[in-house]
C-alpha cells in the first residue's frame, strides 16, 4: 500500500514537472520572438553561464547531484535553442 502511495506521489511530481516544462518552453518561444525582433543572437553565453551557476547552486542546496543537474539543464537548453531557431523564420 505504501508503495502505491509513493508511486502516486511520483506520478503527481512528474505531471507538475511536465506542466512546468511546457510553460518554460512557451516562454522560450516568446523570448525567441523578441530576440528576432531586436536582432539578438539566440545563444547568449553570459546568460547561459548565469543560469547554470544559479541552478547548480540551488540544486546543491536541495541535495541534488550536480552532474545530473548539469545534464538536465543542458538538455533543456538544447531544446530551447532548437525551438528558438525553428521559430526564427516565423
Backbone as XML, in Angstrom:
<?xml version="1.0"?>
<chain id="A" units="angstrom">
  <residue number="1" name="UNK">
    <atom name="N" x="0.814" y="-1.193" z="0.000"/>
    <atom name="CA" x="0.000" y="0.000" z="0.000"/>
    <atom name="C" x="0.861" y="1.263" z="0.000"/>
  </residue>
  <residue number="2" name="UNK">
    <atom name="N" x="1.924" y="1.264" z="0.819"/>
    <atom name="CA" x="2.800" y="2.425" z="0.881"/>
    <atom name="C" x="3.488" y="2.661" z="-0.470"/>
  </residue>
  <residue number="3" name="UNK">
    <atom name="N" x="3.838" y="1.560" z="-1.144"/>
    <atom name="CA" x="4.478" y="1.678" z="-2.453"/>
    <atom name="C" x="3.539" y="2.356" z="-3.444"/>
  </residue>
  <residue number="4" name="UNK">
    <atom name="N" x="2.278" y="1.990" z="-3.401"/>
    <atom name="CA" x="1.295" y="2.587" z="-4.294"/>
    <atom name="C" x="1.165" y="4.092" z="-4.028"/>
  </residue>
  <residue number="5" name="UNK">
    <atom name="N" x="1.156" y="4.474" z="-2.766"/>
    <atom name="CA" x="1.055" y="5.888" z="-2.403"/>
    <atom name="C" x="2.288" y="6.669" z="-2.850"/>
  </residue>
  <residue number="6" name="UNK">
    <atom name="N" x="3.446" y="6.078" z="-2.664"/>
    <atom name="CA" x="4.687" y="6.741" z="-3.083"/>
    <atom name="C" x="4.751" y="6.881" z="-4.606"/>
  </residue>
  <residue number="7" name="UNK">
    <atom name="N" x="4.295" y="5.861" z="-5.302"/>
    <atom name="CA" x="4.265" y="5.944" z="-6.768"/>
    <atom name="C" x="3.288" y="7.012" z="-7.242"/>
  </residue>
  <residue number="8" name="UNK">
    <atom name="N" x="2.175" y="7.144" z="-6.545"/>
    <atom name="CA" x="1.207" y="8.195" z="-6.891"/>
    <atom name="C" x="1.830" y="9.573" z="-6.664"/>
  </residue>
  <residue number="9" name="UNK">
    <atom name="N" x="2.640" y="9.684" z="-5.630"/>
    <atom name="CA" x="3.339" y="10.937" z="-5.352"/>
    <atom name="C" x="4.335" y="11.261" z="-6.479"/>
  </residue>
  <residue number="10" name="UNK">
    <atom name="N" x="5.038" y="10.238" z="-6.957"/>
    <atom name="CA" x="5.961" y="10.416" z="-8.088"/>
    <atom name="C" x="5.190" y="10.810" z="-9.342"/>
  </residue>
  <residue number="11" name="UNK">
    <atom name="N" x="4.065" y="10.146" z="-9.592"/>
    <atom name="CA" x="3.240" y="10.485" z="-10.761"/>
    <atom name="C" x="2.803" y="11.947" z="-10.717"/>
  </residue>
  <residue number="12" name="UNK">
    <atom name="N" x="2.399" y="12.412" z="-9.545"/>
    <atom name="CA" x="1.982" y="13.806" z="-9.386"/>
    <atom name="C" x="3.159" y="14.748" z="-9.640"/>
  </residue>
  <residue number="13" name="UNK">
    <atom name="N" x="4.320" y="14.421" z="-9.091"/>
    <atom name="CA" x="5.513" y="15.250" z="-9.291"/>
    <atom name="C" x="5.902" y="15.291" z="-10.765"/>
  </residue>
  <residue number="14" name="UNK">
    <atom name="N" x="5.813" y="14.148" z="-11.449"/>
    <atom name="CA" x="6.127" y="14.098" z="-12.886"/>
    <atom name="C" x="5.177" y="14.976" z="-13.684"/>
  </residue>
  <residue number="15" name="UNK">
    <atom name="N" x="3.904" y="14.947" z="-13.343"/>
    <atom name="CA" x="2.918" y="15.775" z="-14.031"/>
    <atom name="C" x="3.249" y="17.257" z="-13.829"/>
  </residue>
  <residue number="16" name="UNK">
    <atom name="N" x="3.608" y="17.620" z="-12.599"/>
    <atom name="CA" x="3.967" y="19.005" z="-12.300"/>
    <atom name="C" x="5.227" y="19.424" z="-13.065"/>
  </residue>
  <residue number="17" name="UNK">
    <atom name="N" x="6.192" y="18.512" z="-13.171"/>
    <atom name="CA" x="7.408" y="18.788" z="-13.946"/>
    <atom name="C" x="7.084" y="19.052" z="-15.406"/>
  </residue>
  <residue number="18" name="UNK">
    <atom name="N" x="6.223" y="18.223" z="-15.973"/>
    <atom name="CA" x="5.853" y="18.377" z="-17.381"/>
    <atom name="C" x="5.098" y="19.678" z="-17.633"/>
  </residue>
  <residue number="19" name="UNK">
    <atom name="N" x="4.208" y="20.025" z="-16.718"/>
    <atom name="CA" x="3.474" y="21.286" z="-16.851"/>
    <atom name="C" x="4.442" y="22.464" z="-16.762"/>
  </residue>
  <residue number="20" name="UNK">
    <atom name="N" x="5.372" y="22.408" z="-15.818"/>
    <atom name="CA" x="6.369" y="23.473" z="-15.673"/>
    <atom name="C" x="7.262" y="23.551" z="-16.907"/>
  </residue>
  <residue number="21" name="UNK">
    <atom name="N" x="7.642" y="22.418" z="-17.445"/>
    <atom name="CA" x="8.488" y="22.389" z="-18.641"/>
    <atom name="C" x="7.753" y="22.959" z="-19.844"/>
  </residue>
  <residue number="22" name="UNK">
    <atom name="N" x="6.488" y="22.622" z="-20.002"/>
    <atom name="CA" x="5.696" y="23.169" z="-21.108"/>
    <atom name="C" x="5.573" y="24.685" z="-20.978"/>
  </residue>
  <residue number="23" name="UNK">
    <atom name="N" x="5.366" y="25.166" z="-19.766"/>
    <atom name="CA" x="5.283" y="26.597" z="-19.515"/>
    <atom name="C" x="6.611" y="27.277" z="-19.834"/>
  </residue>
  <residue number="24" name="UNK">
    <atom name="N" x="7.702" y="26.636" z="-19.444"/>
    <atom name="CA" x="9.035" y="27.180" z="-19.722"/>
    <atom name="C" x="9.261" y="27.301" z="-21.227"/>
  </residue>
  <residue number="25" name="UNK">
    <atom name="N" x="8.903" y="26.284" z="-21.979"/>
    <atom name="CA" x="9.124" y="26.302" z="-23.424"/>
    <atom name="C" x="8.220" y="27.329" z="-24.113"/>
  </residue>
  <residue number="26" name="UNK">
    <atom name="N" x="7.046" y="27.567" z="-23.560"/>
    <atom name="CA" x="6.182" y="28.625" z="-24.096"/>
    <atom name="C" x="6.879" y="29.972" z="-23.930"/>
  </residue>
  <residue number="27" name="UNK">
    <atom name="N" x="7.497" y="30.174" z="-22.789"/>
    <atom name="CA" x="8.250" y="31.402" z="-22.535"/>
    <atom name="C" x="9.465" y="31.489" z="-23.445"/>
  </residue>
  <residue number="28" name="UNK">
    <atom name="N" x="10.113" y="30.368" z="-23.688"/>
    <atom name="CA" x="11.260" y="30.317" z="-24.605"/>
    <atom name="C" x="10.855" y="30.816" z="-25.986"/>
  </residue>
  <residue number="29" name="UNK">
    <atom name="N" x="9.682" y="30.397" z="-26.456"/>
    <atom name="CA" x="9.196" y="30.859" z="-27.761"/>
    <atom name="C" x="9.031" y="32.378" z="-27.778"/>
  </residue>
  <residue number="30" name="UNK">
    <atom name="N" x="8.460" y="32.915" z="-26.710"/>
    <atom name="CA" x="8.267" y="34.365" z="-26.623"/>
    <atom name="C" x="9.610" y="35.086" z="-26.637"/>
  </residue>
  <residue number="31" name="UNK">
    <atom name="N" x="10.564" y="34.569" z="-25.896"/>
    <atom name="CA" x="11.903" y="35.163" z="-25.872"/>
    <atom name="C" x="12.523" y="35.103" z="-27.263"/>
  </residue>
  <residue number="32" name="UNK">
    <atom name="N" x="12.330" y="33.989" z="-27.961"/>
    <atom name="CA" x="12.854" y="33.841" z="-29.322"/>
    <atom name="C" x="12.306" y="34.907" z="-30.255"/>
  </residue>
  <residue number="33" name="UNK">
    <atom name="N" x="11.011" y="35.200" z="-30.139"/>
    <atom name="CA" x="10.398" y="36.232" z="-30.982"/>
    <atom name="C" x="10.993" y="37.610" z="-30.676"/>
  </residue>
  <residue number="34" name="UNK">
    <atom name="N" x="11.206" y="37.872" z="-29.395"/>
    <atom name="CA" x="11.783" y="39.161" z="-29.009"/>
    <atom name="C" x="13.224" y="39.270" z="-29.515"/>
  </residue>
  <residue number="35" name="UNK">
    <atom name="N" x="13.996" y="38.193" z="-29.362"/>
    <atom name="CA" x="15.371" y="38.199" z="-29.859"/>
    <atom name="C" x="15.403" y="38.460" z="-31.360"/>
  </residue>
  <residue number="36" name="UNK">
    <atom name="N" x="14.486" y="37.830" z="-32.087"/>
    <atom name="CA" x="14.434" y="38.023" z="-33.530"/>
    <atom name="C" x="14.155" y="39.482" z="-33.873"/>
  </residue>
  <residue number="37" name="UNK">
    <atom name="N" x="13.166" y="40.069" z="-33.208"/>
    <atom name="CA" x="12.798" y="41.464" z="-33.472"/>
    <atom name="C" x="13.933" y="42.427" z="-33.153"/>
  </residue>
  <residue number="38" name="UNK">
    <atom name="N" x="14.697" y="42.116" z="-32.110"/>
    <atom name="CA" x="15.768" y="43.009" z="-31.673"/>
    <atom name="C" x="17.119" y="42.672" z="-32.299"/>
  </residue>
  <residue number="39" name="UNK">
    <atom name="N" x="17.162" y="41.584" z="-33.065"/>
    <atom name="CA" x="18.409" y="41.169" z="-33.689"/>
    <atom name="C" x="19.435" y="40.635" z="-32.704"/>
  </residue>
  <residue number="40" name="UNK">
    <atom name="N" x="18.946" y="40.051" z="-31.629"/>
    <atom name="CA" x="19.821" y="39.486" z="-30.597"/>
    <atom name="C" x="20.111" y="38.028" z="-30.943"/>
  </residue>
  <residue number="41" name="UNK">
    <atom name="N" x="21.368" y="37.588" z="-30.819"/>
    <atom name="CA" x="21.685" y="36.183" z="-31.093"/>
    <atom name="C" x="20.895" y="35.242" z="-30.180"/>
  </residue>
  <residue number="42" name="UNK">
    <atom name="N" x="20.550" y="34.098" z="-30.723"/>
    <atom name="CA" x="19.784" y="33.117" z="-29.940"/>
    <atom name="C" x="20.599" y="32.633" z="-28.747"/>
  </residue>
  <residue number="43" name="UNK">
    <atom name="N" x="21.848" y="32.251" z="-28.996"/>
    <atom name="CA" x="22.682" y="31.723" z="-27.915"/>
    <atom name="C" x="23.463" y="32.865" z="-27.285"/>
  </residue>
  <residue number="44" name="UNK">
    <atom name="N" x="23.285" y="33.015" z="-25.983"/>
    <atom name="CA" x="23.976" y="34.048" z="-25.233"/>
    <atom name="C" x="24.711" y="33.391" z="-24.069"/>
  </residue>
  <residue number="45" name="UNK">
    <atom name="N" x="26.017" y="33.259" z="-24.220"/>
    <atom name="CA" x="26.812" y="32.509" z="-23.254"/>
    <atom name="C" x="26.804" y="33.131" z="-21.854"/>
  </residue>
  <residue number="46" name="UNK">
    <atom name="N" x="26.767" y="34.448" z="-21.771"/>
    <atom name="CA" x="26.720" y="35.086" z="-20.452"/>
    <atom name="C" x="25.484" y="34.669" z="-19.680"/>
  </residue>
  <residue number="47" name="UNK">
    <atom name="N" x="24.353" y="34.700" z="-20.350"/>
    <atom name="CA" x="23.092" y="34.288" z="-19.720"/>
    <atom name="C" x="23.137" y="32.807" z="-19.362"/>
  </residue>
  <residue number="48" name="UNK">
    <atom name="N" x="23.653" y="31.989" z="-20.288"/>
    <atom name="CA" x="23.726" y="30.552" z="-20.043"/>
    <atom name="C" x="24.587" y="30.257" z="-18.822"/>
  </residue>
  <residue number="49" name="UNK">
    <atom name="N" x="25.735" y="30.909" z="-18.725"/>
    <atom name="CA" x="26.626" y="30.696" z="-17.571"/>
    <atom name="C" x="25.958" y="31.120" z="-16.269"/>
  </residue>
  <residue number="50" name="UNK">
    <atom name="N" x="25.217" y="32.220" z="-16.320"/>
    <atom name="CA" x="24.479" y="32.691" z="-15.150"/>
    <atom name="C" x="23.413" y="31.665" z="-14.733"/>
  </residue>
  <residue number="51" name="UNK">
    <atom name="N" x="22.685" y="31.151" z="-15.708"/>
    <atom name="CA" x="21.653" y="30.143" z="-15.434"/>
    <atom name="C" x="22.284" y="28.913" z="-14.791"/>
  </residue>
  <residue number="52" name="UNK">
    <atom name="N" x="23.360" y="28.430" z="-15.368"/>
    <atom name="CA" x="23.984" y="27.215" z="-14.824"/>
    <atom name="C" x="24.493" y="27.439" z="-13.399"/>
  </residue>
  <residue number="53" name="UNK">
    <atom name="N" x="25.116" y="28.570" z="-13.152"/>
    <atom name="CA" x="25.600" y="28.856" z="-11.796"/>
    <atom name="C" x="24.448" y="28.842" z="-10.793"/>
  </residue>
  <residue number="54" name="UNK">
    <atom name="N" x="23.377" y="29.526" z="-11.125"/>
    <atom name="CA" x="22.264" y="29.610" z="-10.172"/>
    <atom name="C" x="21.560" y="28.267" z="-9.990"/>
  </residue>
  <residue number="55" name="UNK">
    <atom name="N" x="21.390" y="27.523" z="-11.083"/>
    <atom name="CA" x="20.703" y="26.227" z="-10.967"/>
    <atom name="C" x="21.544" y="25.215" z="-10.208"/>
  </residue>
  <residue number="56" name="UNK">
    <atom name="N" x="22.850" y="25.228" z="-10.442"/>
    <atom name="CA" x="23.721" y="24.298" z="-9.721"/>
    <atom name="C" x="23.774" y="24.634" z="-8.232"/>
  </residue>
  <residue number="57" name="UNK">
    <atom name="N" x="23.750" y="25.904" z="-7.914"/>
    <atom name="CA" x="23.736" y="26.320" z="-6.516"/>
    <atom name="C" x="22.443" y="25.880" z="-5.837"/>
  </residue>
  <residue number="58" name="UNK">
    <atom name="N" x="21.326" y="26.112" z="-6.517"/>
    <atom name="CA" x="20.023" y="25.699" z="-5.963"/>
    <atom name="C" x="19.952" y="24.185" z="-5.808"/>
  </residue>
  <residue number="59" name="UNK">
    <atom name="N" x="20.448" y="23.470" z="-6.815"/>
    <atom name="CA" x="20.442" y="22.004" z="-6.763"/>
    <atom name="C" x="21.267" y="21.502" z="-5.576"/>
  </residue>
  <residue number="60" name="UNK">
    <atom name="N" x="22.413" y="22.129" z="-5.360"/>
    <atom name="CA" x="23.269" y="21.734" z="-4.229"/>
    <atom name="C" x="22.516" y="21.920" z="-2.915"/>
  </residue>
  <residue number="61" name="UNK">
    <atom name="N" x="21.831" y="23.060" z="-2.794"/>
    <atom name="CA" x="21.054" y="23.324" z="-1.576"/>
    <atom name="C" x="19.923" y="22.321" z="-1.384"/>
  </residue>
  <residue number="62" name="UNK">
    <atom name="N" x="19.431" y="21.780" z="-2.474"/>
    <atom name="CA" x="18.347" y="20.792" z="-2.407"/>
    <atom name="C" x="18.849" y="19.354" z="-2.307"/>
  </residue>
  <residue number="63" name="UNK">
    <atom name="N" x="20.172" y="19.182" z="-2.330"/>
    <atom name="CA" x="20.758" y="17.847" z="-2.213"/>
    <atom name="C" x="20.752" y="17.056" z="-3.507"/>
  </residue>
  <residue number="64" name="UNK">
    <atom name="N" x="20.655" y="17.746" z="-4.647"/>
    <atom name="CA" x="20.674" y="17.068" z="-5.944"/>
    <atom name="C" x="22.098" y="16.943" z="-6.466"/>
  </residue>
  <residue number="65" name="UNK">
    <atom name="N" x="22.337" y="15.893" z="-7.207"/>
    <atom name="CA" x="23.652" y="15.651" z="-7.793"/>
    <atom name="C" x="23.969" y="16.725" z="-8.837"/>
  </residue>
  <residue number="66" name="UNK">
    <atom name="N" x="25.122" y="17.382" z="-8.730"/>
    <atom name="CA" x="25.452" y="18.449" z="-9.683"/>
    <atom name="C" x="25.618" y="17.952" z="-11.118"/>
  </residue>
  <residue number="67" name="UNK">
    <atom name="N" x="26.150" y="16.756" z="-11.306"/>
    <atom name="CA" x="26.306" y="16.219" z="-12.665"/>
    <atom name="C" x="24.944" y="15.976" z="-13.304"/>
  </residue>
  <residue number="68" name="UNK">
    <atom name="N" x="24.024" y="15.405" z="-12.537"/>
    <atom name="CA" x="22.667" y="15.190" z="-13.031"/>
    <atom name="C" x="22.013" y="16.525" z="-13.381"/>
  </residue>
  <residue number="69" name="UNK">
    <atom name="N" x="22.151" y="17.495" z="-12.484"/>
    <atom name="CA" x="21.556" y="18.817" z="-12.700"/>
    <atom name="C" x="22.120" y="19.473" z="-13.946"/>
  </residue>
  <residue number="70" name="UNK">
    <atom name="N" x="23.434" y="19.387" z="-14.119"/>
    <atom name="CA" x="24.084" y="19.977" z="-15.291"/>
    <atom name="C" x="23.538" y="19.347" z="-16.570"/>
  </residue>
  <residue number="71" name="UNK">
    <atom name="N" x="23.473" y="18.033" z="-16.612"/>
    <atom name="CA" x="22.958" y="17.337" z="-17.797"/>
    <atom name="C" x="21.489" y="17.679" z="-18.051"/>
  </residue>
  <residue number="72" name="UNK">
    <atom name="N" x="20.718" y="17.743" z="-17.001"/>
    <atom name="CA" x="19.294" y="18.065" z="-17.100"/>
    <atom name="C" x="19.108" y="19.440" z="-17.751"/>
  </residue>
  <residue number="73" name="UNK">
    <atom name="N" x="19.822" y="20.440" z="-17.250"/>
    <atom name="CA" x="19.669" y="21.785" z="-17.796"/>
    <atom name="C" x="20.336" y="21.956" z="-19.153"/>
  </residue>
  <residue number="74" name="UNK">
    <atom name="N" x="21.386" y="21.208" z="-19.417"/>
    <atom name="CA" x="21.977" y="21.256" z="-20.759"/>
    <atom name="C" x="20.983" y="20.756" z="-21.796"/>
  </residue>
  <residue number="75" name="UNK">
    <atom name="N" x="20.267" y="19.705" z="-21.462"/>
    <atom name="CA" x="19.272" y="19.169" z="-22.401"/>
    <atom name="C" x="18.116" y="20.146" z="-22.587"/>
  </residue>
  <residue number="76" name="UNK">
    <atom name="N" x="17.674" y="20.756" z="-21.511"/>
    <atom name="CA" x="16.617" y="21.759" z="-21.613"/>
    <atom name="C" x="17.091" y="22.921" z="-22.475"/>
  </residue>
  <residue number="77" name="UNK">
    <atom name="N" x="18.330" y="23.341" z="-22.281"/>
    <atom name="CA" x="18.889" y="24.454" z="-23.053"/>
    <atom name="C" x="18.976" y="24.100" z="-24.534"/>
  </residue>
  <residue number="78" name="UNK">
    <atom name="N" x="19.411" y="22.882" z="-24.847"/>
    <atom name="CA" x="19.469" y="22.441" z="-26.251"/>
    <atom name="C" x="18.088" y="22.540" z="-26.908"/>
  </residue>
  <residue number="79" name="UNK">
    <atom name="N" x="17.091" y="22.076" z="-26.203"/>
    <atom name="CA" x="15.723" y="22.119" z="-26.734"/>
    <atom name="C" x="15.255" y="23.565" z="-26.896"/>
  </residue>
  <residue number="80" name="UNK">
    <atom name="N" x="15.582" y="24.416" z="-25.937"/>
    <atom name="CA" x="15.195" y="25.830" z="-26.016"/>
    <atom name="C" x="15.834" y="26.490" z="-27.241"/>
  </residue>
  <residue number="81" name="UNK">
    <atom name="N" x="17.111" y="26.220" z="-27.468"/>
    <atom name="CA" x="17.784" y="26.780" z="-28.644"/>
    <atom name="C" x="17.144" y="26.264" z="-29.932"/>
  </residue>
  <residue number="82" name="UNK">
    <atom name="N" x="16.813" y="24.979" z="-29.948"/>
    <atom name="CA" x="16.175" y="24.390" z="-31.121"/>
    <atom name="C" x="14.828" y="25.058" z="-31.400"/>
  </residue>
  <residue number="83" name="UNK">
    <atom name="N" x="14.059" y="25.281" z="-30.360"/>
    <atom name="CA" x="12.753" y="25.942" z="-30.506"/>
    <atom name="C" x="12.933" y="27.346" z="-31.039"/>
  </residue>
  <residue number="84" name="UNK">
    <atom name="N" x="13.887" y="28.083" z="-30.481"/>
    <atom name="CA" x="14.106" y="29.459" z="-30.929"/>
    <atom name="C" x="14.597" y="29.498" z="-32.372"/>
  </residue>
  <residue number="85" name="UNK">
    <atom name="N" x="15.485" y="28.588" z="-32.744"/>
    <atom name="CA" x="15.974" y="28.544" z="-34.131"/>
    <atom name="C" x="14.840" y="28.217" z="-35.095"/>
  </residue>
  <residue number="86" name="UNK">
    <atom name="N" x="13.988" y="27.290" z="-34.702"/>
    <atom name="CA" x="12.871" y="26.871" z="-35.528"/>
    <atom name="C" x="11.893" y="28.026" z="-35.753"/>
  </residue>
  <residue number="87" name="UNK">
    <atom name="N" x="11.743" y="28.870" z="-34.741"/>
    <atom name="CA" x="10.780" y="29.966" z="-34.808"/>
    <atom name="C" x="11.378" y="31.256" z="-35.361"/>
  </residue>
  <residue number="88" name="UNK">
    <atom name="N" x="12.648" y="31.251" z="-35.663"/>
    <atom name="CA" x="13.305" y="32.476" z="-36.132"/>
    <atom name="C" x="12.735" y="32.959" z="-37.477"/>
  </residue>
  <residue number="89" name="UNK">
    <atom name="N" x="12.298" y="32.037" z="-38.305"/>
    <atom name="CA" x="11.765" y="32.417" z="-39.608"/>
    <atom name="C" x="10.293" y="32.767" z="-39.600"/>
  </residue>
  <residue number="90" name="UNK">
    <atom name="N" x="9.657" y="32.652" z="-38.482"/>
    <atom name="CA" x="8.201" y="32.892" z="-38.418"/>
    <atom name="C" x="7.896" y="34.321" z="-38.071"/>
  </residue>
</chain>
